[in-house]
């Protein structure tokens, strides 16, 4: 495996870990620092991946209310408590990345998040998540 693919794999792993930590946050509104420490001990993660994971997880928890409001604006007829939690975790992750992580192109955030949903959610969830994120992308580009 070449270095570029290895870096891509470690970034996907970091995003996967961030997704799982955000998913856990949805249940009790507290960060699971013990689980985060275990994930951060993964030797395949680069320093950049660790910084990304911490930035995204801390950012989602810090800006939770703002991110939920964006979900509500773009998931018509779906209150956050009605959205399947794996899908909501993915939406929060991607919206945070689109809005606050300048070094990841929004289309990459959307594509990678849809792949997470295909892995961890229902068979049709990716269509819903992709639709919401398309609306978010349009909304944030207009701002």
N, C-alpha and C positions, 0 to 999 in steps of 0.2 A: 504494500500500500504506500502511495507517495505521501509526502508531508501535507499537501493541500487536502487530500481526502481525509487524512487523520485529523486535521484541524476541523474539517467540516463535521466529522463524526463526533468529535468532542464537543463542538458547539451544539449539535443536536442533542447530545446527552445532557448538556447543561440546560437546554431549553426543556427537555423532558423532566429533569429534576425540578426546575422552576415551576413547571405545570403541576407536578405532584404536590409541591409545597403550597401552591396557591389553592389547589383543590382541598387540601387539608385545612387551610385557613377558612374556607367557606363554612366549615362545620362549627367552629368555636370562636372565630374571630381572633385567634391567637396564632402567632408563628410557632411552629414546632422546631425549636432550636436544636433539639437532640437529633432529629432526623436530618436537619440541614447540615449539622456537623458531620454526620455519617456520609452524606452526599459529597460534601466538600473535601472529604478525605480520599475521594476517588482520584487516584494518581494519573488517570488518563486526561483529567481536566487541566487545561492550561491556566496560567494566571489570569489571562483575559476571560476565560470561561467562568472562573470563580468570581471575578469582578462583575461580569454580566449577570450571573445567577443572583448574587447579592443585590445588585442594582434593581433587577426586575422584581424579585420577591419583596424587597423592602419598599420599592416604589408602588407596587400593587396594594400592599397593606396600608401605606401612608396615604395613598390617593384613592382608596377604595370607594368612598362616596361619590367622588367625581367620575370615576370609571363606571360605576353602576348607573349614574345619570346618563352617561353616553350610551350604555347598553339600552336603557329604557327609551331613549330617543330613537334608537335604530331597530329595536326589536318590537315592532308594533304589535299590540295586543298581547304582549308577554311581559308580565311583571317578573322581576328577577327571581322571586321565590317560585315561580312556575317553570323557570328554565332548568333543564336537567343539569345538575351540578358539574358533571364533566364538561358540558358545553359552556357553562358560565365561567368556569376556570379558564378554559381556552380563550373565551372572549376577553376576559380581563387581561390575560397575558398579552394577547395580540394588540389590544387597544393601548395598553401601556407602551408596548414597543413602538407602535405607530406614532404615538404622541410624544414620547420622551426619549427614545433611543435613536439618535440621529444616524449612527453608523450602520444601522440595519435598514435596508430599503423596505418601505411598507409592503410592497408586493411579496418580498421574501417572508416577512412576518406573517402575512396572510397565508401564503402557501405552506409554510412550516406548521402553522397552527392547524390548518385543515388536515394535514397529515397526522398530527397528534389526535385530532378528533376521530379520524378514520381508525386509529389504533385503539383508542380508549373509550369511545362512545358508541352510540347506536349506529346502525347501518345508514340511516338517513340524516343523522345529525350534521354531517359535514355540509349538507346543502343549506341548512338553517344557519350554521356558523359562517359559512362563506357569504351568504346573503347579508347577514348583519354586518360583517366586516367590510363588505363592499360599500354599504351605506356609510359606515364610519369613515372609511377612506375618503369618500366624496365629501362628507361633512368637514373633515379636518383639513382637506386640501383647500376648500373654499374659505376657511378661516384665515 
